[in-house]
Amino acid sequence: EIVLTQSPGTLSLSPGERATLSCRASQSLRSGSLAWYQQKPGQAPRLLIYGASSRATGVPDRFSGSGSGTDFTLTIGRLEPEDFAVYFCQQYGTSPLYSFGQGTKVEIK
Amino acid sequence: QVQLQESGPGVVKPSETLTLTCNVSGGGSIISGGFYWSWIRQHPGKGLEWIGYIYYSGSTYLNPSLKSRVTISLDAPNKQFSLRVTSVTAADTAVYYCARDSGLGLKAFDIWGHGTMVTVSS
């Protein structure tokens, strides 16, 4: 079973700063099989990035994804107040068919 | 615009069967377009666990960790799909979401319901 490990667990930053979140897979992922979500308290997750680097509809361009194989990164260029939330990565294709990382909380410093 | 809405009991007794329904509104038929309709759950304060999906054709694919207790079914005329979990325990207490993978290589969930909290308690 594949395991996705996200780091750090919590990221304390100020608005305007750059956020770099990591997601590492225990084995290499199929091409284009990594997605990122944002979740705010009491809400469902929102798809930000699919295919490792493609932004979902309506997602601001300050969000970008990169990586391949086992190492993936979500970058938030300049943090806006509404970006403070929990972020999850998700893989597709290795049993179980979809699985998620444990999340990184981006909090206001 | 497609929207999803979960419904079901807020509380289920241990050893009983949990049944949830996801109503799909907007868009066309749920059996067109090659969509994958999934159930995902989130234990309190924890991460996300994919339970399984039903394809527009009616075929299902389930998480091996839950496969023995889970059934997912489709009611196309009413634009609904359902989750059934048997022999529930406290470990099944979670927020349950329905979600859609629109296929076409997306490999991710682009539309989610708001989620429904299920508590297993006597």
Chai-1 contact restraints between the chains, C-beta under 6 A:
chainA,res_idxA,chainB,res_idxB,connection_type,confidence,min_distance_angstrom,max_distance_angstrom,comment,restraint_id
A,S33,B,K107,contact,1.0,0.0,6.0,A-B,restraint_1
A,A35,B,A108,contact,1.0,0.0,6.0,A-B,restraint_2
A,A44,B,Y97,contact,1.0,0.0,6.0,A-B,restraint_3
A,A44,B,W112,contact,1.0,0.0,6.0,A-B,restraint_4
A,A44,B,H114,contact,1.0,0.0,6.0,A-B,restraint_5
A,A44,B,G115,contact,1.0,0.0,6.0,A-B,restraint_6
A,L47,B,A108,contact,1.0,0.0,6.0,A-B,restraint_7
A,L47,B,D110,contact,1.0,0.0,6.0,A-B,restraint_8
A,Y50,B,L106,contact,1.0,0.0,6.0,A-B,restraint_9
A,Y50,B,A108,contact,1.0,0.0,6.0,A-B,restraint_10
A,Y92,B,K107,contact,1.0,0.0,6.0,A-B,restraint_11
A,P96,B,W50,contact,1.0,0.0,6.0,A-B,restraint_12
A,P96,B,N63,contact,1.0,0.0,6.0,A-B,restraint_13
A,L97,B,Y61,contact,1.0,0.0,6.0,A-B,restraint_14
A,Y98,B,W50,contact,1.0,0.0,6.0,A-B,restraint_15
A,F100,B,G47,contact,1.0,0.0,6.0,A-B,restraint_16
A,F100,B,L48,contact,1.0,0.0,6.0,A-B,restraint_17
A,Q102,B,G47,contact,1.0,0.0,6.0,A-B,restraint_18
A,G103,B,G47,contact,1.0,0.0,6.0,A-B,restraint_19
